[in-house]
């Protein structure tokens, strides 16, 4: 029988998942959409694709 996880462990795991989710969604063209975690990544992709459109912040 499996043991239950403590409330602290569950909260820690949930916080790790929440913090690892992408924060930016960038549409490079009509068929290509990427997700990015940091502002630095966003800046780099905007330099590579100046016509890219930021969908979600």
Secondary structure in CASP SS format (residue, H / E / C, confidence):
PFRMAT SS
TARGET T0000
AUTHOR 0000-0000-0000
METHOD secondary structure of the structure
MODEL  1
X C 1.00
X C 1.00
X C 1.00
X C 1.00
X C 1.00
X C 1.00
X H 1.00
X H 1.00
X H 1.00
X H 1.00
X H 1.00
X H 1.00
X H 1.00
X H 1.00
X H 1.00
X H 1.00
X H 1.00
X H 1.00
X H 1.00
X H 1.00
X C 1.00
X C 1.00
X C 1.00
X E 1.00
X E 1.00
X E 1.00
X E 1.00
X C 1.00
X C 1.00
X C 1.00
X C 1.00
X C 1.00
X E 1.00
X E 1.00
X E 1.00
X E 1.00
X C 1.00
X C 1.00
X H 1.00
X H 1.00
X H 1.00
X H 1.00
X H 1.00
X H 1.00
X H 1.00
X H 1.00
X H 1.00
X H 1.00
X C 1.00
X C 1.00
X C 1.00
X C 1.00
X E 1.00
X E 1.00
X E 1.00
X E 1.00
X C 1.00
END
